[in-house]
Amino acid sequence: SQKGRLAVVTGANIGLGYETALALAKKDFEVVLACRNLHKAEKAKTAIQKIHPEAKVECLEIDLSRLKSVRLFAEIFKSKYNQLDLLINNAGIMMTPYKRTEDGFENQLGSNYLGHFLLTGLLLPYLEKTPGSRVVALSSNAHRWGTIRLNDPHFEQGYNPKAAYGQSKLACLMFAYELDRKLRQHQYQVKSVAAHPGITLTNLISHFNPVMKFIAHILSPIFFHSIKSGALPILRAALDPEVKGGEYFGPGGFREYKGPPVKVDSSKKSKDPQTAKRLWDLSERLTGIIFFK
């Protein structure tokens, strides 16, 4: 039992976020479902409490593509709670058509990475004063095809949805590593870790063309695993008492598509401290937050 502990899970109304929130609620965490759509969040809360009637679940609105919404979420959170044991930065979109957010960011970078960067910075004081707290960043195998486009992060010179998704997931992973380095440097007790789910058929494929969706469903029993199984690396990163800051977890099977949750390696690019520092500096400028003053 993890009674008395509090978790925030972004994008918790569906898919990996829902399965993660459900598993935490079953372990007696109080869980905040941080979701863009409050109606869907309330339905998820009802579903969780039907399975686990004693679950303490709260729904709070957040649109990670809008910095104003992230800041408002943080203010509401601070008015309700005085601790934070787990921040699971799960919410995301995948290979969407080109769009700029209201803050001027490429939509996938804004939604998957920059919104979570700001959220983590705003909630860091609550994590730091809660012993044993962790931040879990959600990356993807797609980080391996990503490149951090420091000179054109918003694809003003021509958009490629796959490249933009890869950049956003590489950024999430590099953020986890760089945050770990900075937490150690400033002698914080918070752990920063990362995870990826392997390959699961979540709502993220909604922007795929019909042929690709059909092929994905045909191949899924062979190459993919269930959403419940995909949540296991996230849960291990969040709960395993042996986890160290800066570690990365994913499925242990072929090419990390599926399998049991194990510690995994990442691309050479993801471990480049110079690029990570430049990405961090850019992210602070874009979001307007300074983590360590």
C-alpha positions as CSV (number, residue, x, y, z in Angstrom):
1,S,0.0,0.0,0.0
2,Q,1.1,3.5,-0.9
3,K,-1.5,5.2,1.3
4,G,-0.9,8.8,2.1
5,R,1.0,9.4,-1.2
6,L,-0.1,11.7,-4.0
7,A,0.4,11.3,-7.8
8,V,-0.4,13.5,-10.7
9,V,-0.8,11.7,-14.1
10,T,-1.2,13.8,-17.2
11,G,-3.5,12.5,-19.9
12,A,-5.0,10.0,-17.4
13,N,-8.4,9.7,-19.0
14,I,-7.4,7.1,-21.6
15,G,-4.7,4.7,-22.7
16,L,-1.5,4.5,-20.9
17,G,-2.4,7.3,-18.6
18,Y,-5.6,5.7,-17.5
19,E,-3.9,2.3,-16.9
20,T,-1.2,4.0,-14.9
21,A,-3.7,6.0,-12.8
22,L,-5.7,2.9,-12.2
23,A,-2.7,0.9,-11.0
24,L,-1.6,3.7,-8.6
25,A,-5.2,4.0,-7.2
26,K,-5.2,0.3,-6.6
27,K,-2.0,0.8,-4.5
28,D,-3.9,3.5,-2.5
29,F,-2.3,6.5,-4.0
30,E,-4.5,9.6,-4.1
31,V,-4.4,10.3,-7.9
32,V,-5.0,13.6,-9.7
33,L,-6.2,13.0,-13.3
34,A,-4.7,16.0,-15.1
35,C,-6.6,16.0,-18.4
36,R,-7.6,18.4,-21.2
37,N,-11.2,17.2,-21.3
38,L,-12.8,17.2,-17.8
39,H,-15.8,15.3,-19.0
40,K,-13.6,12.4,-20.1
41,A,-11.6,12.7,-16.9
42,E,-14.7,12.3,-14.8
43,K,-15.7,9.2,-16.8
44,A,-12.2,7.8,-16.1
45,K,-12.6,8.6,-12.4
46,T,-15.9,6.8,-12.3
47,A,-14.4,3.7,-14.0
48,I,-11.5,3.7,-11.5
49,Q,-13.8,3.9,-8.5
50,K,-16.0,1.2,-9.9
51,I,-13.0,-1.1,-9.9
52,H,-11.5,0.2,-6.7
53,P,-14.3,1.8,-4.6
54,E,-12.0,3.2,-2.0
55,A,-9.9,5.1,-4.5
56,K,-9.2,8.8,-3.9
57,V,-9.3,10.4,-7.3
58,E,-9.5,14.1,-8.3
59,C,-9.9,15.6,-11.8
60,L,-8.2,18.8,-12.7
61,E,-8.1,20.5,-16.1
62,I,-4.9,21.0,-18.0
63,D,-4.1,21.7,-21.7
64,L,-0.4,21.1,-22.1
65,S,-0.4,22.8,-25.4
66,R,-1.2,26.1,-23.7
67,L,1.2,27.6,-21.1
68,K,-1.6,29.7,-19.6
69,S,-3.5,26.4,-18.9
70,V,-0.4,24.8,-17.3
71,R,0.1,27.8,-15.0
72,L,-3.6,27.8,-14.0
73,F,-3.4,24.0,-13.2
74,A,-0.4,24.6,-11.0
75,E,-2.2,27.4,-9.1
76,I,-5.2,25.2,-8.5
77,F,-3.0,22.3,-7.5
78,K,-1.1,24.4,-5.0
79,S,-4.4,25.6,-3.4
80,K,-5.5,22.0,-2.8
81,Y,-2.3,20.1,-1.9
82,N,0.9,20.5,0.0
83,Q,2.8,17.5,-1.2
84,L,3.6,15.7,-4.5
85,D,5.1,12.2,-4.5
86,L,4.8,11.3,-8.2
87,L,4.6,13.5,-11.3
88,I,4.0,11.3,-14.4
89,N,4.3,13.3,-17.5
90,N,2.4,11.0,-19.8
91,A,0.1,13.0,-22.0
92,G,1.0,13.3,-25.7
93,I,0.0,13.5,-29.3
94,M,1.6,11.7,-32.3
95,M,2.3,12.6,-35.9
96,T,-0.4,15.2,-36.1
97,P,-1.0,17.7,-39.0
98,Y,1.0,20.9,-38.8
99,K,-0.3,23.3,-36.2
100,R,1.2,26.1,-34.0
101,T,0.0,26.5,-30.4
102,E,-1.2,29.8,-29.1
103,D,2.3,30.3,-27.7
104,G,3.8,29.8,-31.2
105,F,5.2,26.3,-30.6
106,E,5.0,23.4,-33.1
107,N,2.1,21.4,-31.6
108,Q,3.9,18.1,-30.9
109,L,6.8,19.8,-29.2
110,G,4.5,22.1,-27.2
111,S,2.1,19.4,-26.1
112,N,4.5,16.5,-25.5
113,Y,7.5,18.4,-24.1
114,L,7.3,22.1,-23.4
115,G,4.0,21.9,-21.5
116,H,5.5,19.2,-19.3
117,F,8.8,21.1,-18.9
118,L,6.8,24.1,-17.5
119,L,4.6,21.9,-15.3
120,T,7.6,20.1,-13.8
121,G,9.2,23.4,-13.0
122,L,6.1,24.8,-11.4
123,L,5.6,21.7,-9.2
124,L,9.2,21.1,-8.3
125,P,9.0,22.9,-4.9
126,Y,6.2,20.4,-4.0
127,L,8.2,17.4,-5.2
128,E,11.3,18.6,-3.3
129,K,9.5,18.9,0.0
130,T,8.0,15.4,-0.3
131,P,10.5,12.7,0.6
132,G,11.1,10.0,-2.0
133,S,9.4,11.9,-4.8
134,R,9.9,11.2,-8.5
135,V,9.3,12.7,-11.9
136,V,8.7,10.2,-14.7
137,A,9.1,11.4,-18.3
138,L,7.4,9.4,-21.1
139,S,9.6,8.9,-24.1
140,S,9.3,6.5,-27.0
141,N,11.4,4.3,-29.3
142,A,10.7,7.2,-31.7
143,H,13.4,9.1,-29.8
144,R,15.9,7.2,-31.9
145,W,14.8,8.9,-35.1
146,G,14.6,12.3,-33.5
147,T,16.9,15.2,-33.7
148,I,16.8,18.4,-31.6
149,R,16.5,21.2,-34.1
150,L,17.9,24.0,-32.0
151,N,17.8,26.4,-34.9
152,D,14.3,25.5,-36.1
153,P,12.5,23.7,-33.3
154,H,9.0,24.6,-34.7
155,F,9.6,23.4,-38.3
156,E,9.3,26.8,-39.9
157,Q,11.5,25.5,-42.8
158,G,9.1,22.6,-43.7
159,Y,7.1,20.2,-41.6
160,N,7.5,16.5,-41.2
161,P,5.1,14.9,-38.7
162,K,7.3,11.9,-38.0
163,A,10.4,14.1,-37.5
164,A,8.5,16.4,-35.2
165,Y,7.2,13.5,-33.1
166,G,10.7,12.1,-32.9
167,Q,12.1,15.5,-31.8
168,S,9.4,15.8,-29.1
169,K,10.1,12.3,-27.6
170,L,13.9,12.8,-27.8
171,A,13.4,16.1,-26.0
172,C,11.4,14.4,-23.2
173,L,14.1,11.9,-22.7
174,M,16.9,14.5,-22.7
175,F,14.9,16.5,-20.3
176,A,14.7,13.6,-17.9
177,Y,18.5,13.1,-18.0
178,E,19.4,16.8,-17.7
179,L,16.9,17.2,-14.9
180,D,18.6,14.4,-13.1
181,R,22.0,16.0,-13.5
182,K,20.7,19.4,-12.2
183,L,18.8,17.9,-9.3
184,R,22.1,16.2,-8.2
185,Q,24.1,19.4,-8.7
186,H,21.7,21.4,-6.5
187,Q,21.5,18.5,-4.0
188,Y,17.7,17.9,-4.4
189,Q,16.3,14.6,-3.2
190,V,13.9,14.3,-6.1
191,K,14.6,11.5,-8.7
192,S,14.1,12.2,-12.4
193,V,13.6,9.0,-14.4
194,A,12.1,8.0,-17.8
195,A,10.1,5.2,-19.4
196,H,8.7,4.1,-22.7
197,P,5.8,1.7,-23.3
198,G,7.1,-0.2,-26.3
199,I,4.4,-0.5,-29.0
200,T,0.8,-0.4,-28.0
201,L,-2.3,0.5,-30.0
202,T,-3.4,3.6,-28.1
203,N,-5.5,6.5,-29.3
204,L,-2.2,8.1,-30.5
205,I,-2.6,6.4,-33.9
206,S,-5.8,8.4,-34.6
207,H,-4.0,10.5,-37.1
208,F,-2.6,7.6,-39.1
209,N,-4.1,6.9,-42.5
210,P,-6.8,4.1,-42.7
211,V,-4.4,1.7,-44.4
212,M,-1.7,2.1,-41.7
213,K,-4.4,1.7,-38.9
214,F,-5.6,-1.5,-40.6
215,I,-2.1,-3.0,-40.8
216,A,-1.4,-2.0,-37.2
217,H,-4.4,-3.9,-36.0
218,I,-3.5,-7.0,-38.1
219,L,0.1,-7.0,-36.8
220,S,-0.7,-6.0,-33.2
221,P,-1.0,-9.6,-31.7
222,I,2.5,-10.4,-33.1
223,F,4.5,-7.3,-32.4
224,F,2.6,-5.2,-29.9
225,H,1.4,-5.7,-26.4
226,S,-1.6,-4.5,-24.4
227,I,-1.9,-1.0,-23.0
228,K,-2.0,-2.5,-19.5
229,S,1.4,-4.1,-20.3
230,G,2.7,-0.9,-21.8
231,A,2.0,0.9,-18.5
232,L,4.4,-1.5,-16.6
233,P,7.7,0.3,-17.5
234,I,6.1,3.6,-16.3
235,L,5.0,1.9,-13.0
236,R,8.4,0.4,-12.5
237,A,10.1,3.7,-13.0
238,A,7.6,5.3,-10.6
239,L,7.5,2.6,-7.8
240,D,10.6,0.3,-7.9
241,P,12.5,1.2,-4.7
242,E,15.8,0.3,-6.4
243,V,15.4,2.9,-9.2
244,K,18.2,5.5,-9.4
245,G,17.8,9.0,-10.9
246,G,18.6,9.1,-14.6
247,E,17.5,5.6,-15.4
248,Y,15.3,4.6,-18.4
249,F,12.8,1.8,-18.4
250,G,11.0,-0.1,-21.3
251,P,10.0,-3.5,-22.5
252,G,12.7,-6.2,-22.5
253,G,11.6,-8.0,-25.6
254,F,12.7,-7.8,-29.3
255,R,13.7,-4.2,-30.2
256,E,11.8,-3.2,-27.0
257,Y,8.5,-3.6,-28.7
258,K,7.0,-5.6,-25.9
259,G,8.1,-7.7,-22.9
260,P,8.6,-7.3,-19.2
261,P,9.6,-3.9,-17.8
262,V,13.4,-3.6,-17.6
263,K,16.1,-1.0,-17.5
264,V,17.0,-0.1,-21.1
265,D,19.5,2.0,-23.0
266,S,18.9,5.0,-25.3
267,S,20.4,6.6,-28.3
268,K,23.8,8.2,-28.3
269,K,22.1,11.5,-29.2
270,S,19.9,11.4,-26.1
271,K,23.0,11.3,-23.9
272,D,24.7,14.4,-25.4
273,P,25.1,16.8,-22.4
274,Q,26.0,19.8,-24.6
275,T,22.8,19.5,-26.7
276,A,20.8,18.8,-23.5
277,K,22.1,22.0,-21.9
278,R,21.2,24.0,-25.0
279,L,17.8,22.4,-25.1
280,W,17.3,23.3,-21.4
281,D,18.2,26.9,-22.0
282,L,15.9,27.2,-25.0
283,S,13.1,25.6,-23.0
284,E,13.5,28.0,-20.1
285,R,13.3,30.9,-22.6
286,L,10.3,29.6,-24.4
287,T,8.3,28.7,-21.3
288,G,9.5,31.6,-19.1
289,I,10.4,29.5,-16.1
290,I,13.8,29.2,-14.3
291,F,14.0,25.9,-12.4
292,F,17.0,26.7,-10.2
293,K,17.5,30.3,-9.2
